[in-house]
């Protein structure tokens, strides 16, 4: 039943291009009281793609136009923020959930944290929705 509820909400949330935004998938997870990975798995099973990754890693335009990713390197990064990011690595990568926590802790946008990760050459993975 839960998969059907998720599928119904995903279907109602389709954008014109047939995708559903990361933020919308997270909202569906909160509304239904399920883990975000369940929403991502259901979307994958329904052959739905996510768009507009909140840390800027995918879904922000056509890949062939170089717009899939919007993260950029070259940000100024405080020692404290760099230490927090490096201290949150799991198997050499920063979990997306940890990136969100760091964004909240440092009062930065999630995209800013994605840009900081890019600057520090830190890879964000795994995705809370299971897309990377």
VMD Tcl script that draws the C-alpha trace (Angstrom):
set ca {
  {0.00 0.00 0.00}
  {2.82 2.38 0.85}
  {4.37 1.98 -2.63}
  {1.00 2.82 -4.18}
  {0.72 5.96 -2.04}
  {4.22 7.00 -3.05}
  {3.50 6.27 -6.72}
  {0.30 8.30 -6.60}
  {2.05 11.32 -5.07}
  {4.96 11.04 -7.52}
  {2.56 10.88 -10.45}
  {0.74 13.97 -9.21}
  {4.07 15.78 -8.88}
  {5.45 15.24 -12.38}
  {6.91 18.32 -13.98}
  {6.39 19.15 -17.65}
  {9.54 17.24 -18.54}
  {8.31 14.10 -16.78}
  {10.70 14.41 -13.83}
  {10.10 15.10 -10.13}
  {12.35 17.45 -8.17}
  {14.51 16.24 -5.30}
  {12.75 18.68 -2.96}
  {9.36 17.29 -3.96}
  {10.51 13.71 -3.39}
  {11.80 14.69 0.05}
  {8.45 16.35 0.80}
  {6.59 13.19 -0.24}
  {8.78 11.15 2.11}
  {7.98 13.51 5.01}
  {4.25 13.56 4.24}
  {4.05 9.77 4.13}
  {6.48 9.20 7.01}
  {8.83 7.04 4.94}
  {12.56 7.13 4.34}
  {13.52 9.17 1.26}
  {15.16 6.08 -0.26}
  {11.71 4.47 -0.51}
  {10.48 7.38 -2.61}
  {13.60 7.24 -4.78}
  {13.29 3.48 -5.23}
  {9.63 3.82 -6.21}
  {10.51 6.57 -8.69}
  {13.20 4.35 -10.19}
  {10.78 1.41 -10.43}
  {8.33 3.70 -12.26}
  {11.14 4.90 -14.55}
  {10.80 8.46 -13.23}
  {13.86 10.67 -13.03}
  {14.70 13.19 -10.36}
  {15.56 16.78 -11.13}
  {17.16 19.71 -9.34}
  {19.40 17.94 -6.84}
  {19.56 20.23 -3.83}
  {23.35 19.98 -3.56}
  {23.66 20.75 -7.29}
  {24.89 17.41 -8.58}
  {22.33 16.66 -11.29}
  {19.06 17.57 -12.95}
  {19.51 21.28 -13.57}
  {19.32 21.17 -17.35}
  {20.36 19.06 -20.30}
  {23.65 17.24 -19.79}
  {24.54 17.77 -23.43}
  {24.39 21.52 -22.75}
  {26.66 21.10 -19.72}
  {23.85 22.03 -17.34}
  {23.24 18.79 -15.47}
  {25.49 19.82 -12.59}
  {25.52 23.34 -11.22}
  {28.17 22.96 -8.53}
  {31.25 25.11 -8.89}
  {34.62 25.07 -7.23}
  {36.58 28.06 -6.03}
  {34.58 29.03 -2.96}
  {36.28 30.41 0.11}
  {36.06 27.74 2.79}
  {36.69 28.34 6.47}
  {38.91 25.88 8.31}
  {35.96 25.03 10.56}
  {33.68 24.16 7.62}
  {36.40 22.16 5.88}
  {37.04 20.21 9.09}
  {33.32 19.51 9.55}
  {33.05 18.18 6.02}
  {36.16 16.05 6.23}
  {35.12 14.78 9.66}
  {31.80 13.60 8.21}
  {33.28 11.46 5.45}
  {32.24 7.83 5.28}
  {34.49 5.65 3.13}
  {36.03 8.80 1.68}
  {32.71 10.37 0.66}
  {30.29 12.82 2.24}
  {26.79 11.34 2.57}
  {24.11 13.68 1.25}
  {22.35 13.58 4.64}
  {25.58 14.78 6.29}
  {25.87 17.58 3.71}
  {22.36 18.72 4.69}
  {23.28 18.64 8.38}
  {26.40 20.69 7.71}
  {24.37 23.20 5.70}
  {22.02 23.60 8.64}
  {24.80 23.79 11.22}
  {26.73 26.44 9.27}
  {23.59 28.28 8.11}
  {24.48 27.75 4.46}
  {22.31 26.63 1.58}
  {22.56 23.02 0.50}
  {23.89 24.21 -2.85}
  {26.62 26.17 -1.03}
  {27.67 22.96 0.69}
  {27.75 21.22 -2.70}
  {30.00 24.02 -3.97}
  {32.24 23.70 -0.91}
  {32.50 19.95 -1.48}
  {33.49 20.61 -5.09}
  {36.10 23.13 -3.94}
  {37.54 20.63 -1.46}
  {37.38 17.79 -4.02}
  {35.01 15.90 -1.71}
  {32.51 13.62 -3.45}
  {28.96 13.53 -2.09}
  {27.49 10.04 -1.95}
  {25.23 8.28 -1.20}
  {22.16 10.26 -2.22}
  {19.28 10.10 0.26}
  {16.97 9.17 -2.64}
  {19.39 6.55 -4.01}
  {20.15 8.27 -7.32}
  {23.93 8.32 -6.81}
}
mol new
graphics top color blue
foreach p $ca { graphics top sphere $p radius 0.5 }
foreach p [lrange $ca 0 end-1] q [lrange $ca 1 end] { graphics top cylinder $p $q radius 0.2 }
display resetview
